[in-house]
Amino acid sequence: MLMHRLLSDVAQRTPDKMALRWVDRDKSLTYAQAVEQMDRMAGLLHDCGIRKGDRVGVFAHNGMDYLLAMLGAWRIGAIAALVNVKFADDLEYYWADHEPSVVIYTHDLHDVVLRAQRAVPSVKTLICMDGPQPGALSLPELMNAGFAPPPDPCDESAIAHLSYTSGTTGKPKGACLAHEPTVRATRCIAERLQIRAHDISFGPTALSSSYQLVGNLLPPLSAGASIHVMGKWTQATGWDAIEAAAATVLIGNPTLLDEVLRESEKRGRSPGKLRMALTGGGPLPPTLKAAWRDKLALPIVESYGQSELGGFVALGYPELVPEGADLVRIGPPLPDKEVRIFSADDKPVPTGEIGDIALTGGFMKGYWGKPEKTAEATRDGWLRTGDLGVIDADGYITLRSRRAELITVDGIAWYPRDVEEALCEQAGVRQAALIGLPNGGSGQLPTAFVTLIDGAATDSESLKAAIASKVSYDLAPLAIRIVEELPMTPTGKISKADLQALVAAGAMA
């Protein structure tokens, strides 16, 4: 199955139903209109010299043209290569990595793309979404020209989508997703979430993330639902937009879902039609899952995935977690994936024991231009996630830590999430991140960085005392620093790599 065929198949059944809506400009397309616009985009890309396997760079804010650029690239067998606008300072790195021929961008990024184009010779054509600019063609003019699209290559094994890993612990890599098995995976996601044609999906996080692809785009398309994207999110305007859209499914990250919770508390209710939220991009604090259940009577469905998957390792169900249940468990694997926990010597470990999470059943074709990294991550036909976790007797997966984030303290391995979640349970704490700092010896100094809810007051020693009984570690060496904010990745994760760098530079004192 091909990603763009999900759109055209629904258009044949319900051509006049809303398919896509750009919230910021109140611009929408029916399924039939979306297919027509996709074909126009495919035609102009082909006229610009794009052929099967070529990379079409997209460097833009969320919007309708972003969606159409992706669909148009897929339609002609090209690869939609996405870079988040927050990575403007490193744009040359990303373009040099995947070498796009054409780049579609928004007008306010003109200077950035011209600078990067001078450094990356592969970029022959710039197309501005908002009209002509020096050195760039006008996307509206090209769309209006009505170039005919070429025949569909119909190759479901071809790479369609290239998006970058979050880079929380190292340099981002371009993960290459083929049409199949990504479509198969996202159909399984739609079934697990019980998405139906009457649903309205709302995704305000960055379209450059593969989380949007497998959360807010392909699963709703597979069910013939309506999809909303939003660019300029704030707590209040975002809540209003969810309400106005009559959204039934909200796709966000834990930070965004915390804002929806706080705004709902201010207003005394949740957005009217919402039946669930899907979270991804980082671990979900159990306190937030419980708060949505207890204060809003709505479930947060936790997902666990990676850019390398084109799907999820594990996914919960769209139902309220019972009182007293283990809120750290994510959910079972989906039917398209086989997930195992391996020991350090690649042997399956007994149920309930911690080990390395690996899976088979469909994942990326590889990291773009990095065969050694690909071979390392996919040896023996298993994708090695780099995560440590547990599968319990119910088949549910619990994520414990990135292996690279383990901290060794006096010869004992600390799982950062244990300390982070204990801290987040304390009144007034919004976020917590535990990292290991050099201590001059062979071990590390465990240091937790904490942000507080507005108006909250506490101190490091009080927090340390409060969590002492909640974790199994001797907290004597633990240092806690209360800070104004923590560095975040575009997908809403705390960036521990950036945090380490800031500490080393003396910027997190």
LINRAGI-V390927 format. One record per run of one state. SS is the DSSP state (H for helix, E for strand, L for the rest). FROM is the first residue (numbers start at 0). TO is the last residue. If there is no record, write none. Layout:
ss = [SS	SS]
from = [FROM	FROM]
to = [TO	TO]
This chain:
ss = [L	H	L	E	H	L	E	H	L	E	L	H	L	E	L	H	L	E	L	H	L	E	L	E	L	E	H	L	E	L	E	H	L	E	L	H	L	E	L	H	L	E	L	H	L	E	L	H	L	E	L	E	L	E	L	E	L	E	L	E	L	E	L	H	L	H	L	E	L	E	H	L	E	L	E	L	H	L	E	L	E	L	H	L	H	L	E	L	E	L	E	L	H	L]
from = [0	2	13	17	22	25	26	30	47	54	59	63	75	78	82	84	98	101	105	106	119	124	128	132	133	135	138	145	158	164	173	178	193	199	203	209	223	225	229	234	245	248	252	253	267	275	279	285	296	298	305	311	315	330	332	337	342	347	348	354	360	365	367	370	377	378	381	382	391	395	402	405	406	409	411	414	415	424	428	438	443	452	459	467	474	477	478	482	487	488	493	494	495	504]
to = [1	12	16	21	24	25	29	46	53	58	62	74	77	81	83	97	100	104	105	118	123	127	131	132	134	137	144	157	163	172	177	192	198	202	208	222	224	228	233	244	247	251	252	266	274	278	284	295	297	304	310	314	329	331	336	341	346	347	353	359	364	366	369	376	377	380	381	390	394	401	404	405	408	410	413	414	423	427	437	442	451	458	466	473	476	477	481	486	487	492	493	494	503	508]
